[in-house]
């Protein structure tokens, strides 16, 4: 059995998904359905990995006043719960889902003491070793310094622990300026924001990724929505795609891609298999709501269907 993967989520959320026939601003709507799921990018990654059969330890910061959905998720999927509880409520993210798009409304959460990051770091170091992959995902709570991820990556690197980072904005910039993570998975817009200019072609994206590889990143995966994804290592750049699908929801597709990449890395897979499994996880997630992956045989079938093109 593979060593457990550790996911870190500093800013989890309860996802309230409201399904509508159509979203018309300024009008009264009658919802077709509503559901609540434990969410946050690292929680999404943990749920998908657990569905795949990969052992997972989940840590981060949770409000102690509304943990039931998270407790139930971790128990149902066999995820080892090492979250640090703090007073107050975990924030809620509202997702308005109609046949054409998903509209996100992210609510503020409780005030969280920055000092709790030390407890998270101590938890990760207690359970990680050189065989462990640590996934750092999502935004940071209000008031947390942009260097929070960079400092954790540095502390883990001193122990030979590899990290996978999926964040954006100032936290991404701070991490790439300091001790770089082993793997990053920005989408096109996040990479453009970091670069400070548009990256309209695959060649532009690849050259930017290669600059990051030169600084010590081992793998850059760039998700591009319906255009597929790029997977760039020091030895090759692959474009991966699957036929377009009318999604039930696009929420969490990027997190599922991270989970697929991590699952492949845990198997010490080739770049081709990383690209296939990352793409298949993301595609499977389009048919699911909440921190869930499709059946394993479906994901394996999708992985075999992924079209790969070597980029030069």
N, C-alpha and C positions, 0 to 999 in steps of 0.2 A: 504494500500500500504506500502511496506517495506520502511524504511528510505534509502535515497540515499547512495550508495557506493562512496567513493572518490578514484580515481586512481591517482598516482603520477608517472610521467615519466620525469626524469631529462635529458634523452638522446634519444629523439624520432628520427625517421628517416623516410624518404620517401623510400618505398620499390619499386625498379624497378625490376619487374619479367620478365625475358626473357625466353621464352619457345623454346627449341631446340629439334630436332629429336634425337640427341645424342651429348654429349660433348666429343670432341677429342682435347686434349691440343696440341697447336702448329699449328692447322689447322684453316682455314677461315670457319666461320659458317654463314648460312642464318637462321635467327630467324623465327620461325613460328608465334610468336606474342610477344607483349610487353605491359605491363600495369604498371601503377603507383598507389600506394596506400599509404595513411597515415599509418605509422607504428611506431614501438617502442613497447616494451612489455606491458607497461601500456595502450597504445592506443589500442592494440589488446584486452586486457582484457575489456576495456571500451566498445569496439564495440560488443563483444560477449555478455556482460551483457545487453547492450541496446537491442540487438536482442531478448534476453530472456524476456524482459519486465521489467528489474530491473532499477530503476532510478539511474543515474550515474552523478557524477561531476568529470570532468577530469581536472587535473592541472599538472604543471611541467614547463618546459622551451622550448619555440619555437623560432626559428629564424624568424624575422619579414619579411624577404625578399621572403619567399616561403611558405606562410601559406594556400594557396588556397585549397589544398587537405584536410587539417585538418579542415578548416572552413566548407567545403562542407560535410565532414563526420559527424561532430558534429551536423550540421543543419539537415541532412537527418535522423540521428538516435535519435535525441532529447537528445543528450548528452550536459549537461551544461558545457560550455567552460570557465574555469578559469585559462587557461595557462598564464604564464608570458612571454611576448614577449621581445626579446633582439635583438640587431643589428646583421645582418648577416643571413646566410642561415642554415636551418636545414640540417643535413647530409643526404646523400643518401646511401642506402644499395642495392647492385646489387645481385639478386638471379638468377642463371642460372639453369633452371628447365628442366631436361630431364626425360625419362620414368623410370630411375633407381635411380636417386638421385638429391638432390638440392645442388648446390655449392654456398656458400655465399662469397661475396666480400664487406666488410664493409669499407666505405670511411670515412676519418676524417671530422669533422664538424667545425663550427666556434669556435673561442676562446670565451668562456663564462665566465663572471665574477662569481667567487665563491660566492660573496656577495649576488647574487640573490637567493641562497638557503634560506636566511632569508625571502624573500618575499613569497616563496613557503610555508615555514612553517607557516607564518602568514595566508596565504590563507587557508591552511588545518584547522588550529585552528579556523578560522572564521566560517567554514561551518560544522565542525565535533562536535559531542558530544558523550556521552557514548554509544549511540545506533549505532554509525557509525563504519563501517569497512573501514579501509584505506589500500589500496593495493599499495605497493612500489615495482616497477618492473624495471628490466633491469640494464644495465651498467651505470656508471657515466661518465660525460664528462671528457676529458683530463684535468688534473690539479686539479680535485676535490679530496679532501681528502677521503681516504677509510672510514673514520668515518662518512661520510655524512648521511648515512641511520641510523647508530647507534644513532646519535644525534637527528635525527627526531623521531625515535622510542621512545627515552627517553622522549622527550618533549610531545609526545602524551600520553605516559603511565602516566605521571603526571596528565593528565586530564581524566584518565580512558578510553582512546580510544584504541581499539584493532587494531593490524596491521597484515597484511599478506605480507610476504617478499619473493620475487622471484628474487634473484641475485646470484652472484657467486664470487669466488676469494676473494681478500682482503676485499671488502665491506661486503660479507657474513661473513667472519671471524671476522671482527670488530663488526658487529651487534651481533653475537653469544657470543662474549667476553664481551659485555657491557649489556645494557638493552635488553633482548631477545625479539624478536617479538612473537606475539601470534601464528602465523602459518608460516611455511616455506614449500616451494615446490622445493627442489633441484631435479635434475636428478641424476642418479647413479654417473656419472663422476664428477659432482659438489660436491656431498657429499664425494666421495673418495678424491678429491683434498683438501677439508676442513679437513678430517680426517688424511690425510697424508699417506694413504696406501690403497691398493686394498680392496674392499668389494665384493667378488665374489659370495656370497650366500645371499639368502633372510634373513637368520639368522644373518649374519654379518650386513646387512643394518638395520634390526630391532633393534639389540643391540645398534648400533650407534644412531639410532633415540631415543631409550629409554634413552640414556645418555643425549640427548637434552631435553627430557621431564622432566628429573630430575632437569634440570636447569631452568625450568619455561615455556618452549614452550608447548602450549596446543595441537598442532596437527602437525605432520610431514607427508607430502605426498611426496613420492619418485617416479618419473616417470622413467620407464625403457623401453621405446620404445615398440617394438613388444611383450615384456614380460609382459606388463601391468603396474600396479602401486601398490605401497604399501601405506596404510593409517594407521598411527599409532597414537593412543591416549593413555592416561594413563590407559584406561580400556581394550583395545583390539588392535590387529593388523590384518588388512584385506588385502588380495591380490585380486585385481580386474583386470579382463581381458575381452576382447571382441574378436571375431574371427578376424584374420588378414585381412587387407584391403589394396588393391593397392592404395596408396594415390595420389591425385592430387598434393598435396604439403604437406610436413611435417612442413612447416614454421608456427609457431604460435600454434601448438598443445599443447605445454606446457602452453602457455598463456591461451588457451581455458580451460585447466584443472584448472588453477587458477580461472578463471571466474566461472566454475562449482562449485568449492569448495566454493567460496564466495557466489554464489547464494543459495547454500544449507545452509551455515552458516546464511545468512540473514533470512532464514526460520526457524532457530534454529533446524535444522534437526539432525537426529541420524548419527552416524558414517557410518552406512550402506548406508544411502541416500547420504551422502557426497561422499562416494566412487562411488556410482552409477552415480551421476550427474557429478562429476569431470571426470570420465571415458567417459561418454556419450558426454560431451562437447568436449573433446579432439578428440574422434573418429569422431564426426560430422565435426570438423574443417578440418580433412584430405580431405574432399570433397570440401573445399572452398579455395579461394585465397583472401588475404586481411583480414582486421579486421572484419570478418563476421562469423556468426554461421549458421548452417543449420536450417530449419524450426522447430518450437517448438515441433510439433507432432512427427517429426523424432527423435529429441533429447529424448523425453519422451519414445519412442519405444526403443531406444538404451539403455536408463537407465534400462528399464525392462529386457533387454537381458544380462546385465552385470553379469558375473559369479564371485561370491565372495567365497573366502576360508579363514577361520579363521586360522591365523598362530599362532603357539605356540612356 
